Amino acid sequence: MRTGEKAWAKEGFFSDMVKTGYASFLVMGDSILALADGGQLVLFAADPKECREIGKVRVGGQNWCNPAYADGKLYLRDAQELRCVELVP
């Protein structure tokens, strides 16, 4: 990797401009679960060398919440409602 190159840069992850974008992160074993401000839930490998996406799904609308995780379920809210998403292996 060249000096100044961003290994973890990923275009289009945030719904807004990067300067004002928001995401919440949870460590899930050897992965990182991120909830982006546009409602995308993305699972990444916890690899410091590169941004390697494992999977993604839209779970809500525009949000700026910090989700909670308990017993295999992710609790989050967007501008319209509170949601519970069951995470399955």
Protein Blocks (a to p, Z undefined) as FASTA:
>chain_A
ZZhiafkbcehkambdfklgccddddehjaccdddfkopacdddddfkbccdfbdcdfbd
cddbdcddeehiacdddfkbccdddddZZ
